Amino acid sequence: MYRGDRVTQIRAMVGVAILVRNQI
């Protein structure tokens, strides 16, 4: 089984959080 979906979702959320922090 491939569990890349969860990793991708977590990575996306972390990436968005970093972008938001950089903008503020």
C-alpha positions in Angstrom: 0.0 0.0 0.0 1.1 3.6 -0.7 0.7 6.0 2.2 1.9 9.0 0.2 -1.5 10.7 0.4 -1.2 11.4 4.1 2.3 12.7 3.8 1.3 14.9 0.9 -1.6 16.4 2.9 0.6 17.1 5.9 3.3 18.6 3.7 0.8 20.8 1.9 -0.6 22.0 5.3 2.9 22.7 6.6 3.9 24.5 3.4 0.8 26.7 3.5 1.5 27.5 7.2 5.1 28.5 6.3 3.9 30.7 3.5 1.3 32.5 5.7 4.0 33.0 8.4 6.4 34.5 5.8 3.7 36.9 4.6 2.8 38.2 8.0 
